Amino acid sequence: MKIRCPRCKGGAELAPGFASVSCPGCGLEMSYGEYVRHVAHSDAAYSDILGDYAGSTGGQSSGTLDEWDEQG
């Protein structure tokens, strides 16, 4: 699946199963969890995606950006 690269803003690829994110344009390689944290920190408008992401983790609370940083 194509997504926006957080580094170069080009087209990045989200691996099947949300395993990783890679960008052929700039060489970015990171896990999807790292991608979510990066996007949430770089644009406050997207900080609520942490709740959506954590909502699919078996009922675990989404927490704050600081709590997510401690987990990562």
Helices and strands as residue ranges (DSSP letters): E 2-4, E 11-14, G 16-18, E 20-22, E 29-31, H 32-42, G 44-46, H 49-55, H 65-71
